Structure formats: C-alpha cells, structure tokens
Amino acid sequence: MGNRVAHLLLLLVLCYGLTMAVGLYREEKEDWRGDSEETQTGREQEWFMLQDSKRVVKTDAGDMRVLRNYGGRIMDRPIHIGFITMEPRSLFVPQYIDSSLILFVRTGEARVGLIYEDELAERRLKIGDIYRIPAGSAFYLMNAEEGQRLHIICSIDPSESLGLGVFQSFFIGGGTYPTSILAGFELETLSTAFNVTTDEVREIMTRQQEGPIVFIGDSRAPRLSPWTKFLNLKEQDRLQHLKRLVKFQQQPSEGEEQMTWSWRKLLNSVFGQENKKKGEKAGKSPDSYNIYDRRPDFRNNYGWSIALDESDYQPLKHSGVGVYLVNLTAGSMMAPHVNPTATEFGIVLRGSGRIQIVFPNGTQAMDARVKEGDVFWVPRYFPFCQIADRSGPFEFFGFTTSARKNRPQFLVGSSSILQTLRSPELAAAFGVSEDRIDHVISAQREAVILPSASAAPPDEEEEVVAKFEKVQKVIKSFGNGMIMGFD
C-alpha cells in the first residue's frame, strides 16, 4: 500500500513538473510572438501598432489625443505619441507637465513661450520645426494664424512621470475649467500671500471655464477672456507678465536642467511688481530646428532619409530621444535593417505602405499595411523594413529612444553587413559555396533604399525579381538556421 501511495505521489509530481514546463514554454513563445498560437494570427499583426488612443483635451478651440505605449519586457523605454490640433486664434493655456515633450510642427505655425533658466523666451515655429519642452518647465502654445489649423506631433517621455496617467498637467492659469494649481490653497492663504483682498483672488480663480485650449480675440470666444488681454499685450510685456506668474529656481545637475518650484516667489509675484533692470533681455531658450531645412543624410533615386541626434540638436541630449524623417518613392523599400541602440516609433505623414517586422527566431512578427496617421513601433534589435505602395510616395516621421547616433545595420544591399561578413565562414554558415553566396549578396547594387522590380530597366526586370527572391530565401534560411535558442 505504501509503495502504491509513493508511486502515485511521484506520478503527480511528474505531471505537475510537465505542466509547469509546458506553461513556461508557452509563456516564452507568447513573449516573442505577442500572443498564444490560437489567437496569434488575428492579433500579432496589431502588436506593433499603437492603437490605444485617449483624448486628454477636448474644447471648441482644439484637442489633444495620445497614443499610449504600455512597454513590456522587450521595450527598452516607453514613449507615448501625442497629436495636438488647434483652431485659428487659439491658445493652449500656460501649464507645466511631468513629462518632457519634443514638438514637431506638421502644419500651420505656432508660437511657444517657455520658462528657461529663470527667464521666459518666446519662439515662433513653422512647418518642420522641432522644439523641446523639458519636464516641469512652464509653457504656453498658441496658434496665432487667422485661417489655418495647427497640427503638432509630439513625443511624450514618461521617465519623470508621477504615474497618474499618460502625463499630468499642472495648469498655472485656470478657473472652474481647467482648475489652476493655485486654487488648492485657502483664499485667506492666497490673500495674505498676494497682499490683496479675497474678492480679488476669487475673481481670478473662477473666471476661466472654457477649457485648456481657448479662443483668443475671436468672435467664437464667449467673452474677452484674461488670455485675450494677455495676448494683446506687446511681446515684451507679455513675456514679463507670464514670468511674474511663474518663477523657477534652477539647480544644475550633470547636463540637465533641474527646475523646482519656489512657491513663495510664485505667490508673491502674481500681483507683485517686477523690478526689471534697465537693458535686461528676455531669457534665451535653445532655438528650434527645422528638419526640412537639413540636407538628407542619404539620398538616391528611390528616396531619402534624415536622422537627428544630439550632435545636430543639443536639446535632444537632455531627453535622450532622436528624430528621423524618411521619404520613399512609389514602390521603393527601406532595406531590411536592425537598430542596435534604440527602439523606433514611426508616424505616417503621407501615402501608404507596408511595415514588416521579424521576431528573433526568424519568424514574421508583423506585415501590416499602414496609411496616413497610423503609428507603429519597432523594438530594439528586431529586423524590419518599410515598403511604399506603388500608388505614390510614402513619408514617415518618428522618434527613437536614443539621442546618440543610431548607425542602423542593414541586412541587404550594397552596404549591408552581409557584404562586410563575406567570407568562407559565411558561405559555410549558409551551407552553400562561396560563389553561390557571393552571387546572391552582390545581386543588389543599391544601398539603404532599394528600388522595386518595376523600377529596374526592362531587360533587367526578370533578373532582378529572380535575384530578390533568392535573397529572401537566403535571409529566411539565415534566420531559421543561425539564431539559436528559439523554436
């Protein structure tokens, strides 16, 4: 009897161990493929698309929505993508947030005011301009144009976030909507701090009810708001007025601005007098950088690409975020490549195409068609390529999680790593002769951005198609045969 019980216990232990082993295997597989085998086919194609859109601001004067990235074990650093739309003659009221922003002006013109090194500077931004707003820095954003909407794409870096959402705004000015951060203090406290009556404090704390984005100087504005009066001031007076609202003290720290509130100065300055020294200049923040004014880092007959890093635009260093822009002609392809230092986020600006991403085990992770407005991301180390539809050019803009020079490694093309690795050892790895591998690797004469078969001369079209199919077979063989540790 005792032996039978012992055998039964042993059998139960073995079954439990087998179950755990299978479970761990399935978990590992799901980590790389995005889901279980049963549901993978329908959902894996969406894994690398950012589709969780949340509208964080909505008023008659504009809105802001954010595509949230939840990260995960293969995400070296999550970044959210924001879209700001502002009607003509509108203002995103002064605030500071718990995340740094990098703005990219897609259409329209903007005016941004920013507290920088204890001073306030204003910059005018046009199409293609890139501008950084550090976490904790007070700023306002305005569309001063009469007849054009303003569209801004921005990266949102949550590394300094309080964890209260995709980001947390602290509105400096406000009333019933939005609520000013000052409203949290007792009226008597503010009255004493400002050295004014409680009625005066109550008036400025209750008038604004139009939302975070308001019309200014426009017939659609319900009344002459405080922001309309503010923006009707001369530029120098406007900058000094906002500076009186907010006062920062800066403590330098290893290259990054460490800005903290001086509440006593803030409360004393709202109704106080600013003793400006004669000849004192408004604060200077870094200028914007226009990506369209830059010469492409790479260009051929099939497209061009631009990449900005900290050596090109120094404010990127503080956020640790890079910026890029790619334009592919109809039917052309950004050659299969790998980013060894950063995760990449892309936003389709124009046209349509396909994004193909590959898992480390050599299987396909995603082959998705994308169009204008779609957002995708590619983890660090994962091979991928972008292919333009034959209907027209394909343009996409994006951010990377490193401000250092990326140096992507191309897997195919005349400048690929296969060209550099060409050797008897590489031929042996593929299990073919040196002549065979040399023939396949050297078939593509272009680099980085490759032509479609239709772009080749008529007498070479059939040969190019055949060679490209051979390259695909070789790469697939390389993925399945050389990457160890995955099933």
SVG drawing of the C-alpha trace seen along z (x, -y; Angstrom):
<svg xmlns="http://www.w3.org/2000/svg" viewBox="-20 -101 57 103">
<polyline fill="none" stroke="black" stroke-width="0.4" points="0.0,0.0 2.8,-2.3 4.6,-1.7 1.4,-2.5 1.0,-5.8 4.6,-6.7 4.2,-5.9 1.0,-8.0 2.8,-10.9 5.7,-10.5 3.3,-10.5 1.6,-13.7 4.9,-15.4 6.0,-14.4 2.6,-15.6 3.0,-18.9 6.5,-19.4 5.5,-18.6 2.6,-21.1 5.0,-23.8 7.5,-23.1 4.8,-23.4 3.5,-26.6 6.9,-28.2 7.5,-27.2 4.2,-28.8 4.9,-31.9 8.3,-32.3 6.7,-31.8 4.0,-34.3 6.5,-36.8 8.2,-36.8 5.1,-36.3 2.7,-38.6 0.1,-36.0 -0.8,-32.3 -0.8,-30.1 -4.6,-30.1 -5.1,-33.9 -1.8,-34.9 -2.9,-35.0 -5.5,-37.7 -3.7,-39.8 0.0,-39.6 -0.3,-42.0 -1.6,-44.7 1.1,-44.1 3.5,-46.7 0.8,-49.3 -0.1,-52.0 -3.9,-52.0 -4.8,-52.8 -5.9,-56.4 -7.0,-58.6 -8.4,-62.1 -6.9,-64.1 -8.2,-67.6 -11.3,-68.5 -12.7,-72.0 -14.2,-74.0 -10.8,-75.6 -8.8,-72.4 -8.0,-68.9 -5.1,-66.7 -5.1,-62.9 -2.4,-60.5 -1.4,-57.0 -0.1,-55.2 2.7,-52.7 2.5,-50.2 6.0,-49.0 6.9,-45.5 10.0,-43.3 11.2,-44.0 10.7,-47.7 13.9,-49.5 12.0,-52.7 8.3,-53.5 7.4,-56.7 3.8,-58.0 2.9,-59.8 0.7,-62.9 -1.3,-64.8 -2.3,-68.4 -4.9,-70.2 -5.6,-73.9 -8.1,-76.1 -7.0,-79.5 -6.5,-82.2 -6.4,-79.7 -4.2,-79.2 -3.1,-76.2 -3.1,-77.9 0.1,-78.1 1.0,-74.9 3.8,-72.6 3.7,-68.8 5.5,-65.8 7.0,-64.6 9.3,-66.2 7.9,-66.9 9.5,-67.1 7.2,-69.1 7.1,-68.6 5.0,-71.1 3.2,-69.1 1.1,-72.0 0.5,-75.6 2.6,-78.0 2.9,-78.1 4.1,-80.5 5.5,-78.9 6.5,-80.6 8.8,-78.7 10.5,-79.4 14.2,-78.6 16.9,-79.3 14.7,-81.5 13.7,-83.7 10.9,-83.4 11.5,-83.3 9.1,-83.0 9.8,-81.2 7.9,-81.1 7.6,-77.6 6.8,-76.8 6.2,-73.6 9.1,-71.1 10.3,-72.8 11.3,-70.6 11.4,-72.1 11.9,-70.6 9.9,-71.4 11.6,-70.0 9.5,-68.3 8.5,-70.8 9.0,-73.8 6.1,-76.2 5.0,-76.9 2.1,-78.0 1.3,-77.2 -0.6,-79.4 -1.9,-79.3 -1.9,-83.0 -2.8,-82.4 -6.2,-83.6 -7.2,-80.9 -5.1,-77.8 -5.3,-75.0 -2.2,-74.0 -1.2,-70.3 1.6,-69.2 3.0,-65.7 5.0,-65.2 6.8,-62.6 5.9,-62.3 8.7,-60.9 7.2,-59.5 10.5,-58.8 9.9,-61.6 6.1,-60.9 4.2,-60.7 2.4,-57.7 -1.1,-59.4 -1.8,-58.8 0.0,-59.2 1.1,-62.5 -0.1,-65.0 -0.7,-68.7 -0.4,-71.4 -2.3,-74.4 -1.0,-77.7 -3.9,-79.8 -7.4,-78.5 -10.8,-78.8 -13.6,-76.2 -12.2,-74.5 -9.3,-73.9 -8.6,-74.4 -5.4,-76.4 -3.0,-74.8 -3.3,-77.9 -7.0,-77.1 -5.9,-74.3 -4.8,-76.9 -7.3,-78.6 -8.5,-82.0 -7.1,-83.6 -3.7,-82.0 -3.6,-83.4 -5.0,-86.7 -2.2,-87.0 0.5,-85.8 -0.6,-88.1 -1.3,-91.0 -4.7,-91.6 -8.3,-91.0 -10.1,-87.7 -12.5,-89.1 -9.6,-89.9 -8.3,-86.3 -11.7,-84.8 -12.2,-86.7 -9.1,-85.4 -9.7,-81.8 -13.3,-81.5 -13.5,-83.3 -11.9,-80.7 -14.3,-77.9 -13.6,-77.4 -11.0,-74.6 -7.3,-74.1 -7.4,-75.3 -9.3,-78.6 -10.1,-81.0 -8.4,-84.4 -9.6,-87.6 -12.2,-85.7 -15.9,-86.1 -16.4,-82.5 -14.9,-83.4 -17.8,-83.9 -16.2,-87.0 -13.0,-88.9 -11.0,-86.3 -7.9,-87.1 -5.9,-85.2 -7.1,-87.5 -6.0,-90.5 -2.7,-88.7 -2.0,-88.1 -3.0,-91.7 0.0,-92.9 3.2,-93.8 5.5,-90.8 8.0,-92.1 5.1,-92.9 3.6,-89.5 6.8,-87.7 7.3,-89.7 3.6,-89.1 4.0,-85.3 7.3,-85.5 5.5,-87.1 3.1,-84.2 5.8,-81.6 9.2,-81.7 11.7,-78.9 14.9,-78.2 17.4,-76.2 19.9,-73.8 22.3,-72.5 22.9,-68.7 25.1,-66.9 23.9,-68.5 20.2,-68.5 18.1,-71.4 16.8,-70.6 13.9,-73.0 12.0,-73.2 9.1,-75.5 9.7,-78.5 6.2,-78.8 6.9,-81.9 8.1,-83.7 5.2,-82.4 2.6,-83.6 4.2,-86.9 4.7,-87.6 1.2,-87.2 0.1,-90.7 3.6,-92.0 5.8,-94.3 8.6,-93.0 11.7,-95.2 13.3,-94.8 16.8,-96.3 17.3,-98.6 18.5,-96.9 17.7,-93.4 16.9,-90.9 14.3,-88.2 15.5,-84.7 17.1,-82.7 16.0,-79.1 17.5,-77.0 16.2,-77.7 14.0,-75.3 15.5,-73.0 13.8,-72.7 14.1,-69.1 13.1,-70.1 16.0,-72.6 18.5,-69.9 20.1,-68.1 19.3,-64.3 21.9,-62.1 21.2,-59.6 19.6,-60.1 19.3,-58.1 16.8,-57.8 14.4,-55.9 14.1,-58.1 15.9,-59.9 16.3,-59.8 17.3,-62.2 18.3,-61.4 18.8,-64.0 20.8,-63.2 22.3,-65.2 25.2,-66.4 22.7,-68.0 20.3,-69.5 21.7,-69.7 18.3,-69.7 17.7,-66.1 20.6,-65.1 18.5,-66.0 15.6,-63.9 17.6,-61.1 15.4,-61.0 16.3,-61.0 14.3,-62.2 14.1,-60.9 12.3,-61.5 12.1,-59.1 10.6,-59.6 10.3,-56.6 9.3,-56.9 6.4,-54.8 7.2,-51.1 10.6,-51.5 11.8,-49.9 13.9,-50.8 16.1,-47.8 15.7,-45.2 17.8,-46.5 18.3,-46.5 18.5,-49.3 21.2,-48.2 20.8,-51.1 17.2,-52.2 13.5,-51.4 11.8,-53.3 8.4,-54.9 7.0,-56.0 4.1,-58.1 2.9,-58.0 2.7,-61.6 1.9,-60.9 1.0,-58.0 0.7,-54.3 2.8,-51.2 3.7,-48.1 5.8,-47.5 7.4,-44.1 8.9,-43.2 10.7,-39.9 11.0,-38.0 14.4,-37.0 13.6,-33.3 13.3,-34.3 9.5,-34.2 7.4,-37.1 6.1,-39.3 4.1,-41.8 3.2,-42.5 0.8,-45.4 -0.5,-48.0 -0.3,-51.5 -1.7,-54.8 -1.5,-58.5 -2.0,-58.9 -1.0,-55.4 1.6,-54.9 3.9,-51.9 6.9,-50.9 9.8,-48.5 11.7,-47.1 15.5,-47.4 17.3,-44.6 14.2,-43.4 14.8,-43.3 12.3,-45.3 11.7,-47.2 9.3,-49.7 7.8,-49.3 6.0,-52.1 2.8,-51.3 3.1,-51.7 0.4,-54.4 2.7,-57.2 5.4,-58.4 5.5,-57.1 6.7,-59.5 7.0,-58.8 8.4,-60.7 9.4,-59.4 11.3,-59.3 13.9,-56.9 14.8,-56.1 18.4,-57.3 19.8,-60.7 23.1,-59.2 24.0,-58.3 21.9,-55.2 24.0,-53.6 21.4,-51.1 22.8,-47.8 21.4,-46.9 21.0,-43.2 20.6,-43.6 22.1,-45.9 25.5,-47.0 26.4,-48.4 24.9,-45.5 26.6,-43.6 26.5,-40.5 28.8,-42.3 31.2,-43.1 31.0,-39.5 31.5,-37.9 34.0,-35.1 34.3,-31.3 32.9,-31.2 29.7,-33.0 29.3,-30.5 29.7,-27.6 27.1,-29.1 24.5,-29.1 25.7,-25.7 26.4,-26.9 29.6,-27.5 31.4,-30.9 30.5,-31.5 26.8,-31.0 26.7,-33.3 28.8,-35.9 26.3,-35.8 23.3,-36.4 24.8,-39.1 26.2,-41.1 22.9,-41.0 21.6,-44.2 23.7,-47.2 21.8,-49.8 22.1,-50.6 19.8,-51.6 16.8,-52.5 16.1,-49.9 14.1,-50.0 11.0,-47.9 11.2,-45.4 9.3,-47.8 11.9,-50.5 14.6,-48.3 15.3,-48.6 13.0,-46.3 15.8,-43.9 16.8,-43.5 13.4,-43.3 13.1,-39.5 16.6,-39.0 16.1,-41.4 12.9,-39.6 14.7,-36.3 17.6,-37.6 15.4,-39.3 13.6,-36.0 16.9,-34.3 17.9,-37.0 14.6,-36.4 15.3,-32.7 18.8,-33.2 17.7,-35.7 14.9,-33.3 17.5,-30.4 19.8,-32.7 17.0,-33.5 16.0,-29.9 19.4,-28.3 21.6,-30.7 19.5,-32.1 19.8,-29.7 17.5,-29.2 14.1,-29.7 11.6,-27.3"/>
</svg>
